[in-house]
């Protein structure tokens, strides 16, 4: 949960901007509907910030010179067009511009940023409006950063990895990466086939474009689960990370959704662990209501079932009612003690579910506050940062950014798994900070020195690809003769 109104990765120095300042342009009205083809007229400076409306939806608030102000629903904006330092914003449907009585039926307006602020303005708008289509020529500073790590199509850059630092909010790329990594190295093999972890963009795309419900939103994501033979309904557990207004992450877990439409043949009540339900895991101290999100998920699942069963029709009241009544539960889970750890909490929730033999079966059916505490989450952030540095170090040594290939080395995979499952003790923070500092110093790391702090020693690299790591100069023994440093050899 973020304490500030909004966090935006706004510039190369990593500063955070709560609002923007731009010259505002409106199309000149020539009677009737305003058009994108109409010439623009400058109306002065506008201070722009993101706010949450009465219905909880994201809005952009424009405060204009002379005290005029107006708000625009974020989802109403469909396109950004960039030309030099002018950004043209287009609405999906014409709207009324509240600050100007003559601006009825407005479908386009423009922003003019100072040349030195263009990168900041565009970065912020793209953070606020992730659903929009961006056209035109972007500044060179907004070109993608080089990829450092890649896992199943999820790419991380140096800027992404900076978000693992203290008091930083995770973005979608970092969250997706570590959720996938957790399933890869921690999940038991028997569970992997029953579990689907959706992209952080799934729910965002499901609700994009101004759709009113999950049935309509199904069209937005109809191809996202085509790799699953029976779609999401074929999975016993579906993990859905959800972001609220670019401010807060929480987790929805859909359990046994198929049983809500296709109950078992005997018609008996479900065993407790197989109860169809949507469980909401939110680390916020005072979480918002989840009615809208749950309704969208129910609508999506119903439409998904209908599409895979052509004989089904919306007129089947029994099945419709069963899915509409798919139980929604706000689970009692560990809560965060700050305004920036919500993403880490999601990762820790998943890690606990993957390791516990009973947590998934009983999810939402009991209290879960005992799972872990803030101390574990703070510790996990440090370990995630260490994992990223370790993987980056191996990627550089072997000139390979594909983490899936790197993890084929058993010792590396074991080290990553250990870092994802360890729990803190009184001395962990100091020990692992030393390990992080050692890895941060460069590629030539004395692994024998920090082995106890960071787990099993990474594998020796092939001499044909890169030279061996330097292990330090020999030390003098008790009788003055040099002794060789201890070298851990891989078993034959």
C-alpha positions in Angstrom: 0.0 0.0 0.0 1.4 3.3 -1.0 1.3 6.2 1.5 1.7 8.9 -1.1 -1.1 9.6 -3.6 0.8 8.0 -6.5 4.3 6.8 -7.4 5.6 7.3 -10.8 8.9 6.3 -12.3 9.4 9.6 -13.8 13.0 10.3 -14.9 16.5 8.9 -15.3 17.5 9.9 -11.8 14.6 7.8 -10.3 12.7 10.7 -8.8 9.0 10.5 -8.1 6.5 13.0 -9.5 3.0 13.3 -7.9 1.9 15.7 -10.6 2.8 17.4 -13.9 2.9 20.9 -15.3 2.1 21.5 -19.0 0.7 24.1 -21.3 -2.8 23.0 -22.2 -4.2 23.1 -25.7 -7.9 22.7 -26.7 -9.3 22.4 -30.2 -10.9 25.6 -31.4 -14.7 25.1 -31.4 -16.3 25.7 -34.8 -19.8 25.0 -33.8 -20.9 21.6 -32.7 -18.6 18.7 -32.1 -14.9 19.4 -31.6 -12.7 17.4 -33.8 -9.1 16.3 -33.8 -8.8 18.0 -37.2 -9.6 21.4 -35.6 -6.7 23.7 -34.9 -5.6 23.9 -31.3 -5.8 27.0 -29.1 -3.6 27.6 -26.1 -5.4 28.2 -22.9 -2.5 28.3 -20.4 -0.8 26.1 -17.9 -2.4 23.1 -16.3 -1.3 21.1 -13.3 -2.1 17.5 -13.8 -2.3 14.8 -11.2 -3.9 11.4 -10.7 -6.7 11.0 -8.2 -9.3 8.4 -7.3 -13.0 9.3 -8.0 -16.0 8.6 -5.8 -16.5 5.2 -7.5 -12.8 4.3 -6.9 -11.8 4.6 -10.5 -8.7 6.5 -11.6 -9.1 10.0 -12.9 -6.7 12.8 -14.1 -7.3 16.1 -12.4 -6.5 19.3 -14.3 -6.1 22.5 -12.3 -6.0 25.5 -14.7 -5.0 29.1 -14.4 -7.7 31.3 -12.9 -8.9 28.6 -10.5 -10.7 26.4 -13.2 -10.4 22.7 -12.8 -11.8 19.6 -14.3 -11.4 15.8 -14.1 -11.2 13.2 -16.9 -11.7 9.5 -16.3 -8.4 7.7 -17.1 -10.1 4.9 -19.0 -11.8 7.5 -21.3 -8.4 8.3 -22.8 -7.5 5.8 -25.6 -4.5 7.3 -27.5 -1.4 9.4 -27.0 0.2 10.9 -30.0 3.7 12.4 -29.6 5.1 15.0 -32.0 8.2 16.9 -30.9 7.2 18.3 -27.4 3.4 18.2 -28.0 1.3 15.3 -26.7 -2.2 14.9 -28.2 -4.6 12.9 -26.0 -7.7 11.4 -27.6 -10.9 10.2 -25.9 -12.7 7.0 -26.8 -16.0 9.0 -26.9 -16.6 12.8 -26.8 -16.9 14.2 -23.3 -17.8 17.5 -21.7 -14.8 19.6 -20.5 -16.1 20.8 -17.2 -13.8 23.9 -17.0 -15.1 25.4 -20.3 -18.8 25.7 -20.9 -18.2 26.0 -24.7 -16.1 22.8 -24.8 -19.0 20.3 -25.3 -18.4 17.1 -27.1 -14.6 17.3 -26.7 -12.8 14.3 -28.2 -9.2 15.6 -28.3 -6.9 17.9 -26.4 -3.2 18.6 -26.3 -0.3 19.1 -23.8 2.9 21.0 -24.5 5.8 20.1 -22.3 9.0 21.9 -21.9 11.7 20.2 -23.8 13.6 19.3 -20.6 10.4 17.9 -19.1 9.1 15.9 -22.0 10.7 12.6 -20.8 9.2 13.1 -17.3 5.7 13.9 -18.7 5.6 11.0 -21.1 6.9 8.5 -18.5 4.3 9.7 -16.0 1.4 9.6 -18.4 2.4 6.1 -19.6 2.5 5.0 -15.9 -0.9 6.6 -15.3 -2.5 5.4 -18.5 -1.0 1.9 -19.2 -4.0 0.9 -21.4 -3.5 3.7 -24.0 -2.0 3.3 -27.5 1.1 5.5 -28.0 2.0 6.6 -31.5 4.5 9.1 -32.9 8.2 9.4 -32.2 9.3 8.8 -28.6 12.3 10.6 -27.2 15.5 8.6 -27.3 15.5 8.5 -23.4 12.3 6.4 -23.5 13.8 3.7 -25.7 13.8 0.4 -23.8 16.8 -0.2 -21.5 19.0 -3.2 -22.2 17.6 -6.4 -20.8 19.6 -7.9 -18.0 17.4 -10.9 -17.2 14.7 -12.7 -19.0 12.3 -15.4 -17.8 9.5 -16.8 -20.0 9.2 -13.6 -21.9 9.4 -11.3 -18.8 12.3 -9.0 -19.1 14.1 -7.0 -16.4 16.3 -4.0 -16.9 18.7 -2.3 -14.5 15.9 0.3 -13.7 13.5 -2.5 -12.8 16.0 -4.1 -10.4 16.5 -0.8 -8.6 12.9 -1.2 -7.3 14.1 -4.1 -5.1 15.9 -1.4 -3.0 14.5 -0.2 0.3 11.2 1.7 0.4 10.5 1.1 -3.3 7.2 0.0 -4.9 7.5 -3.0 -7.3 6.4 -2.6 -10.8 4.6 -5.2 -13.0 7.8 -6.6 -14.5 9.5 -7.3 -11.2 6.4 -8.8 -9.7 5.7 -11.0 -12.8 9.4 -12.1 -12.8 9.5 -13.3 -9.2 6.1 -14.9 -9.2 7.2 -17.0 -12.2 10.5 -17.7 -10.6 8.8 -18.8 -7.4 6.7 -21.3 -9.3 9.7 -22.5 -11.2 12.0 -23.3 -8.3 9.6 -23.7 -5.2 6.4 -25.2 -6.4 6.1 -29.0 -6.0 5.9 -30.8 -9.4 2.4 -32.2 -8.6 1.1 -28.7 -8.1 2.5 -27.0 -11.2 -0.2 -28.6 -13.5 -3.0 -27.4 -11.2 -1.8 -23.9 -10.8 -1.9 -20.9 -13.2 -0.2 -17.6 -12.3 -1.7 -14.9 -14.5 0.2 -11.9 -15.8 -0.1 -8.6 -13.8 -1.6 -7.2 -17.0 -4.4 -9.8 -17.2 -6.9 -8.0 -15.0 -5.9 -4.6 -16.3 -6.6 -5.7 -19.8 -9.8 -7.5 -18.8 -11.2 -4.2 -17.5 -9.7 -1.9 -20.2 -11.5 0.0 -22.9 -14.4 1.1 -20.8 -16.1 -2.4 -20.6 -18.9 -2.6 -18.1 -18.5 -6.2 -17.0 -16.4 -9.4 -17.3 -18.4 -10.8 -20.1 -17.6 -7.9 -22.3 -14.0 -7.8 -21.0 -13.5 -11.4 -22.0 -13.0 -10.2 -25.6 -9.9 -8.2 -24.4 -8.2 -11.4 -23.1 -9.8 -14.2 -25.1 -6.4 -15.4 -26.4 -4.4 -15.0 -23.2 -5.1 -18.6 -22.0 -5.2 -20.4 -25.3 -2.2 -22.4 -24.1 -4.4 -24.0 -21.4 -6.4 -26.9 -22.9 -9.5 -26.1 -20.8 -8.8 -22.4 -20.1 -8.7 -21.0 -16.6 -11.7 -23.2 -15.6 -9.5 -26.2 -16.1 -7.1 -25.0 -13.4 -7.7 -25.9 -9.7 -6.1 -22.6 -8.6 -5.6 -19.4 -10.5 -3.4 -16.7 -9.1 -4.3 -13.2 -10.2 -2.1 -10.2 -9.1 -4.3 -7.1 -9.3 -3.2 -3.4 -9.2 -5.6 -0.8 -7.9 -5.2 2.5 -9.7 -1.4 2.2 -10.0 -1.2 2.5 -6.2 -1.6 -0.9 -4.5 -1.1 -4.6 -5.3 -3.3 -7.3 -4.0 -3.9 -11.0 -4.9 -7.0 -12.8 -6.0 -6.9 -16.6 -5.9 -9.7 -18.4 -7.8 -10.2 -21.9 -6.3 -12.1 -24.7 -8.1 -14.1 -22.3 -10.3 -15.2 -25.2 -12.6 -17.2 -26.7 -9.8 -19.4 -23.6 -9.6 -20.7 -24.4 -13.1 -20.1 -28.1 -13.3 -20.9 -29.6 -9.8 -19.9 -33.1 -9.1 -22.3 -35.7 -10.4 -23.5 -37.0 -7.0 -24.8 -33.5 -6.2 -23.4 -33.7 -2.7 -21.9 -30.8 -1.0 -18.3 -30.2 -1.7 -15.5 -31.2 0.6 -14.3 -28.2 2.5 -11.1 -27.8 0.4 -13.0 -28.0 -2.9 -15.5 -25.2 -2.2 -15.6 -22.9 -5.3 -14.5 -19.5 -4.2 -12.6 -16.3 -5.0 -10.2 -15.5 -2.2 -8.9 -11.9 -1.9 -5.5 -11.5 -0.2 -4.9 -7.8 0.6 -2.0 -6.6 2.8 -3.5 -3.1 3.2 -4.5 -2.3 6.8 -7.9 -1.0 5.5 -8.4 -2.6 2.1 -10.9 -1.3 -0.3 -14.0 -3.4 -1.2 -13.5 -5.9 -3.9 -17.0 -6.1 -5.3 -16.1 -4.7 -8.8 -13.1 -7.0 -9.2 -15.0 -10.1 -8.1 -17.9 -9.2 -10.4 -15.5 -8.9 -13.4 -13.9 -12.2 -12.6 -17.2 -14.0 -12.3 -18.4 -12.5 -15.6 -15.2 -13.5 -17.3 -15.4 -17.1 -16.0 -19.0 -17.4 -17.1 -18.2 -16.1 -20.6 -15.1 -18.4 -20.8 -17.3 -21.4 -20.0 -19.9 -20.4 -22.6 -17.3 -20.1 -25.3 -15.9 -23.5 -24.5 -19.4 -25.1 -24.4 -21.2 -23.9 -27.5 -24.4 -25.5 -26.4 -24.5 -23.3 -23.4 -26.7 -20.1 -23.4 -27.0 -17.2 -21.0 -30.6 -18.4 -20.5 -29.5 -21.3 -18.4 -30.5 -19.7 -15.1 -29.2 -22.5 -12.8 -25.6 -22.3 -14.2 -25.7 -18.5 -14.3 -26.8 -18.3 -10.7 -24.3 -20.8 -9.5 -21.4 -18.8 -11.0 -22.8 -15.4 -9.9 -22.9 -16.9 -6.4 -19.3 -18.1 -6.6 -18.3 -17.4 -3.1 -16.0 -14.3 -2.5 -13.9 -14.3 0.6 -11.7 -11.5 2.0 -9.1 -13.6 3.7 -7.5 -12.6 7.1 -3.9 -12.4 6.0 -0.7 -10.7 7.3 -0.7 -7.0 6.9 2.0 -4.6 5.8 3.4 -2.0 8.3 4.5 0.5 5.6 3.4 2.1 2.4 5.6 0.3 -0.1 5.8 -3.5 0.5 2.5 -4.6 -1.1 4.3 -6.2 -4.0 6.6 -8.1 -1.7 3.6 -9.3 0.3 2.1 -10.8 -2.9 5.3 -12.7 -3.5 5.4 -13.9 0.1 1.7 -15.0 -0.1 2.5 -17.1 -3.1 5.7 -18.6 -1.5 3.7 -19.6 1.5 1.0 -21.2 -0.6 3.5 -23.2 -2.6 5.4 -24.5 0.5 2.5 -25.3 2.8 0.7 -28.7 2.4 -2.6 -27.3 3.5 -2.7 -23.6 2.8 -4.2 -23.8 -0.7 -6.8 -26.3 0.3 -7.9 -24.2 3.3 -7.4 -20.8 1.7 -10.0 -18.3 2.9 -11.7 -20.9 5.1 -9.7 -20.0 8.2 -7.6 -17.1 9.6 -4.1 -16.8 8.0 -2.6 -14.0 10.0 -0.1 -16.4 11.5 1.6 -17.2 8.1 4.4 -14.6 8.5 5.0 -11.1 9.6 6.5 -7.8 8.4 9.9 -8.9 9.4 9.8 -11.8 7.0 8.7 -9.5 4.2 11.5 -7.1 4.9 13.9 -10.0 4.9 12.5 -11.4 1.6 13.0 -8.0 -0.1 16.8 -8.3 0.7 16.9 -11.9 -0.5 15.1 -11.0 -3.8 17.6 -8.3 -4.4 20.4 -10.8 -3.7 18.8 -13.3 -6.1 18.7 -10.6 -8.8 22.3 -9.8 -8.3 23.3 -13.4 -8.3 21.4 -14.1 -11.5 22.8 -11.0 -13.1 26.4 -12.1 -12.1 25.9 -15.5 -13.8 24.3 -13.9 -16.8 27.4 -11.7 -17.3 29.8 -14.6 -16.7 28.1 -16.9 -19.2 26.8 -14.2 -21.6 23.3 -15.6 -21.1 20.2 -13.6 -20.0 17.7 -16.5 -20.1 17.2 -17.4 -16.5 15.5 -20.6 -17.5 18.8 -21.8 -19.0 20.9 -20.5 -16.1 18.7 -22.5 -13.7 19.6 -25.7 -15.4 22.7 -25.6 -13.2 21.5 -27.5 -10.1 23.7 -25.5 -7.6 22.4 -22.2 -8.9 18.8 -23.3 -8.8 19.3 -24.6 -5.2 20.8 -21.3 -4.1 17.8 -19.4 -5.6 15.3 -21.8 -4.0 17.0 -21.4 -0.6 16.9 -17.6 -0.9 13.1 -17.8 -1.7 12.3 -20.1 1.2 14.6 -19.1 4.1 13.2 -17.3 7.1 15.0 -14.6 9.0 16.8 -14.9 12.4 18.4 -12.3 14.5 21.7 -12.2 12.5 20.3 -12.7 9.0 20.1 -9.0 8.2 23.8 -8.3 8.9 25.1 -11.5 7.2 23.2 -11.1 4.0 24.0 -7.4 3.7 27.6 -8.4 3.7 26.8 -10.9 0.9 25.0 -8.2 -1.1 27.8 -5.8 -0.7 30.3 -8.4 -1.9 28.3 -9.2 -5.0 27.8 -5.5 -5.7 31.5 -5.0 -5.8 32.0 -6.5 -9.2 32.3 -9.8 -11.1 35.4 -11.1 -9.3 33.8 -12.4 -6.1 35.5 -14.7 -3.6 32.6 -17.1 -3.2 34.5 -19.2 -0.6 34.5 -16.2 1.7 30.8 -15.5 1.6 29.6 -19.1 1.1 28.2 -19.4 4.6 26.2 -16.2 4.2 24.7 -16.8 0.8 24.3 -20.6 0.6 25.8 -23.1 -1.8 28.7 -21.9 -3.9 27.8 -21.0 -7.6 29.1 -23.4 -10.2 32.6 -23.2 -11.6 32.4 -21.8 -15.1 33.9 -23.5 -18.1 37.5 -22.3 -18.8 36.7 -22.2 -22.5 34.1 -19.5 -22.0 35.4 -17.2 -19.3 38.5 -17.2 -17.0 38.1 -18.6 -13.5 37.2 -16.2 -10.8 40.0 -14.8 -8.7 40.0 -16.2 -5.2 42.4 -13.9 -3.6 46.1 -14.1 -2.7 47.5 -17.0 -0.6 47.7 -16.3 3.1 50.7 -17.0 5.3 50.4 -20.1 7.4 51.4 -20.6 11.0 55.0 -21.4 10.0 55.3 -18.6 7.5 54.7 -20.7 4.4 52.0 -19.8 2.0 48.8 -21.8 2.1 46.4 -22.2 -0.8 42.9 -20.9 -0.4 40.3 -23.6 -0.1 38.6 -24.5 -3.4 35.2 -26.3 -3.5 35.2 -28.7 -6.4 32.0 -29.9 -8.1 31.4 -33.6 -7.6 32.3 -35.8 -10.5 
